[in-house]
Amino acid sequence: MYAMTYLKAKSVKEAADFLAAHPEAKLLSGGMTLIPTLKQRLARPSHVVDIGQIAELKGIEAKGGKLVIGAGTKHYEVASSKTVAKAIPALAELASVIGDPQVRNMGTMGGAVANNDPAADYPAAVLGLNATVVTTKRSIPADQYFKGLFATDLNDGEIIVRFEFPLPKAAAYSKFPHPASGYAMAGVFIADTGSGVRVAVTGAGPGVFRWKEAEAALGKAMKPEALEGLALDSGDFNEDIHATRAYRENLVRVMAKRAVEKFAKGKKASRK
Ligand SMILES: Cc1cc2nc3c(=O)[nH]c(=O)nc-3n(C[C@H](O)[C@H](O)[C@H](O)COP(=O)(O)OP(=O)(O)OC[C@H]3O[C@@H](n4cnc5c(N)ncnc54)[C@H](O)[C@@H]3O)c2cc1C
């Protein structure tokens, strides 16, 4: 595991330069995924480029009708931010149910979205809220960013710098966590963007996806009954020691209903 060179980047530019000079290098942000991967010999990078202390990757700001969150911002910072709680409370709630306190104090939004674990929580918010992933090279719309199992639109040497979330009218997230890790067995994020309803599902399939039938139904009536009997293509859903495909499909339906119930409560609360 340890036969590699450790490089600590002081700026995003320096990190990008390190990656350009060492094509076999890997970025290290919170280390919550990379370190276990190295320990299990699933990756053998020539260099590890530590971006964990770069100030320009950190921070949370609401500006110009958007919530902007630096890629190096830790889960607990999102969960406890008053700015996030005011702008998109569902995002703060989602961050608060990632893993355990240790993971939330080390893991970062950029690391989680770059890794794109099929059971991770943030991809559901990024896709559900129609966020933009801003990198050192370009701005990537969420609909283009996620490419399935641990796959994204990121190219070699590209670093996520920040996320830009348009402010929704309302949003809600509900997940059924794996009892040991906290990862989503199924998680559903619902957002009323102002120009339509978006429903993003994580944990069930090989990657986060939009449930278009639910978006159409909830766009007409935002109530749990609107989801009854809706088509849900579960042909490629995960089947493993934790759950069958049919069980995961049922979980998606139940989590979607719970998210709709939360959505209604959230709306009432914000009108008071
Ligand atoms: C016990 C445990 C429980 C967990 N439970 C959950 C859970 O319930 N829900 C959930 O969503 N996640 C969960 N996680 C994952 C956790 O959220 C991690 O923080 C996350 O997956 C990776 O973030 P990181 O900052 O630690 O990234 P790292 O481990 O440092 O990096 C992960 C990958 O992303 C790349 N990377 C990092 N930053 C960037 C960047 N800015 N630009 C481009 N590439 C980058 C790295 O090179 C690496 O390939 C859990 C992890 C553990 C260990």
Ligand as a Chemical Component Dictionary entry (heavy atoms), coordinates in Angstrom:
data_LIG
# 
_chem_comp.id                   LIG 
_chem_comp.type                 NON-POLYMER 
_chem_comp.pdbx_formal_charge   0 
_chem_comp.three_letter_code    LIG 
# 
loop_
_chem_comp_atom.comp_id 
_chem_comp_atom.atom_id 
_chem_comp_atom.alt_atom_id 
_chem_comp_atom.type_symbol 
_chem_comp_atom.charge 
_chem_comp_atom.model_Cartn_x 
_chem_comp_atom.model_Cartn_y 
_chem_comp_atom.model_Cartn_z 
_chem_comp_atom.pdbx_ordinal 
LIG C1  C1  C 0 -17.619 3.473  7.147  1  
LIG C2  C2  C 0 -18.057 4.376  6.028  2  
LIG C3  C3  C 0 -19.396 4.666  5.896  3  
LIG C4  C4  C 0 -19.819 5.488  4.853  4  
LIG N1  N1  N 0 -21.154 5.756  4.734  5  
LIG C5  C5  C 0 -21.574 6.551  3.741  6  
LIG C6  C6  C 0 -22.955 6.877  3.593  7  
LIG O1  O1  O 0 -23.805 6.498  4.380  8  
LIG N2  N2  N 0 -23.316 7.663  2.552  9  
LIG C7  C7  C 0 -22.395 8.158  1.653  10 
LIG O2  O2  O 0 -22.776 8.878  0.731  11 
LIG N3  N3  N 0 -21.086 7.898  1.782  12 
LIG C8  C8  C 0 -20.654 7.117  2.798  13 
LIG N4  N4  N 0 -19.316 6.869  2.930  14 
LIG C9  C9  C 0 -18.360 7.471  1.979  15 
LIG C10 C10 C 0 -17.945 8.856  2.473  16 
LIG O3  O3  O 0 -19.024 9.759  2.267  17 
LIG C11 C11 C 0 -16.687 9.399  1.774  18 
LIG O4  O4  O 0 -16.396 10.604 2.363  19 
LIG C12 C12 C 0 -16.749 9.652  0.312  20 
LIG O5  O5  O 0 -17.168 8.547  -0.436 21 
LIG C13 C13 C 0 -15.384 10.035 -0.248 22 
LIG O6  O6  O 0 -15.046 11.314 0.163  23 
LIG P1  P1  P 0 -13.579 11.654 0.633  24 
LIG O7  O7  O 0 -13.525 13.144 0.770  25 
LIG O8  O8  O 0 -13.214 10.849 1.806  26 
LIG O9  O9  O 0 -12.736 11.260 -0.665 27 
LIG P2  P2  P 0 -11.382 10.439 -0.843 28 
LIG O10 O10 O 0 -11.488 9.107  -0.223 29 
LIG O11 O11 O 0 -10.223 11.278 -0.453 30 
LIG O12 O12 O 0 -11.389 10.317 -2.434 31 
LIG C14 C14 C 0 -12.331 9.491  -3.090 32 
LIG C15 C15 C 0 -12.061 9.524  -4.608 33 
LIG O13 O13 O 0 -12.404 10.793 -5.154 34 
LIG C16 C16 C 0 -11.278 11.433 -5.749 35 
LIG N5  N5  N 0 -11.405 12.848 -5.410 36 
LIG C17 C17 C 0 -11.443 13.382 -4.164 37 
LIG N6  N6  N 0 -11.650 14.712 -4.224 38 
LIG C18 C18 C 0 -11.748 15.026 -5.545 39 
LIG C19 C19 C 0 -11.976 16.249 -6.247 40 
LIG N7  N7  N 0 -12.148 17.430 -5.615 41 
LIG N8  N8  N 0 -12.005 16.214 -7.607 42 
LIG C20 C20 C 0 -11.853 15.046 -8.283 43 
LIG N9  N9  N 0 -11.622 13.867 -7.671 44 
LIG C21 C21 C 0 -11.584 13.852 -6.299 45 
LIG C22 C22 C 0 -10.072 10.729 -5.154 46 
LIG O14 O14 O 0 -8.943  10.739 -5.999 47 
LIG C23 C23 C 0 -10.590 9.308  -4.962 48 
LIG O15 O15 O 0 -10.508 8.594  -6.171 49 
LIG C24 C24 C 0 -18.869 6.044  3.947  50 
LIG C25 C25 C 0 -17.516 5.749  4.097  51 
LIG C26 C26 C 0 -17.103 4.920  5.120  52 
LIG C27 C27 C 0 -15.628 4.640  5.281  53 
# 
loop_
_chem_comp_bond.comp_id 
_chem_comp_bond.atom_id_1 
_chem_comp_bond.atom_id_2 
_chem_comp_bond.value_order 
_chem_comp_bond.pdbx_ordinal 
LIG C1  C2  SING 1  
LIG C2  C3  SING 2  
LIG C2  C26 DOUB 3  
LIG C3  C4  DOUB 4  
LIG C4  N1  SING 5  
LIG C4  C24 SING 6  
LIG N1  C5  DOUB 7  
LIG C5  C6  SING 8  
LIG C5  C8  SING 9  
LIG C6  O1  DOUB 10 
LIG C6  N2  SING 11 
LIG N2  C7  SING 12 
LIG C7  O2  DOUB 13 
LIG C7  N3  SING 14 
LIG N3  C8  DOUB 15 
LIG C8  N4  SING 16 
LIG N4  C9  SING 17 
LIG N4  C24 SING 18 
LIG C9  C10 SING 19 
LIG C10 O3  SING 20 
LIG C10 C11 SING 21 
LIG C11 O4  SING 22 
LIG C11 C12 SING 23 
LIG C12 O5  SING 24 
LIG C12 C13 SING 25 
LIG C13 O6  SING 26 
LIG O6  P1  SING 27 
LIG P1  O7  DOUB 28 
LIG P1  O8  SING 29 
LIG P1  O9  SING 30 
LIG O9  P2  SING 31 
LIG P2  O10 DOUB 32 
LIG P2  O11 SING 33 
LIG P2  O12 SING 34 
LIG O12 C14 SING 35 
LIG C14 C15 SING 36 
LIG C15 O13 SING 37 
LIG C15 C23 SING 38 
LIG O13 C16 SING 39 
LIG C16 N5  SING 40 
LIG C16 C22 SING 41 
LIG N5  C17 SING 42 
LIG N5  C21 SING 43 
LIG C17 N6  DOUB 44 
LIG N6  C18 SING 45 
LIG C18 C19 SING 46 
LIG C18 C21 DOUB 47 
LIG C19 N7  SING 48 
LIG C19 N8  DOUB 49 
LIG N8  C20 SING 50 
LIG C20 N9  DOUB 51 
LIG N9  C21 SING 52 
LIG C22 O14 SING 53 
LIG C22 C23 SING 54 
LIG C23 O15 SING 55 
LIG C24 C25 DOUB 56 
LIG C25 C26 SING 57 
LIG C26 C27 SING 58 
# 
